[in-house]
Amino acid sequence: MPLFYYDAQVFKVYQIKQLLDDAKIPCVVKNDFAQGAIGELSPIDSAPEVWLVDESWRPRAQQRVDDFLAEQVALADDEDWQCAQCHEDNEANFGICWSCQTTR
């Protein structure tokens, strides 16, 4: 199994895992509970990791993750917006309206 993605933030690792699961790309998370062993293990060896089941999935997985990370950066730099459907004000980090669930 080849290593695909790692991050010290468990939440972000599981976001990537869910993104790949949704795309039907087989993967697993390793070291998700190893952070409790920091001090006995080096921080690098205890960071949560997403591993692909097969290397042949790497190009498709990489494209999905690159798109997701670019979208996250764009949302962080964006401004608040108003829903076209219900005219409710939404914060920049919302991709759907909190009131009516219409996409941005």
Secondary structure, 3 states (H helix, E strand, C coil): CCEEEECCCHHHHHHHHHHHHHCCCCEEEECCCHHHHECCECHHHHCCEEEECCHHHHHHHHHHHHHHHHHHHHHHHCCCEECCCCCCEECCCCCECCCCCCEC
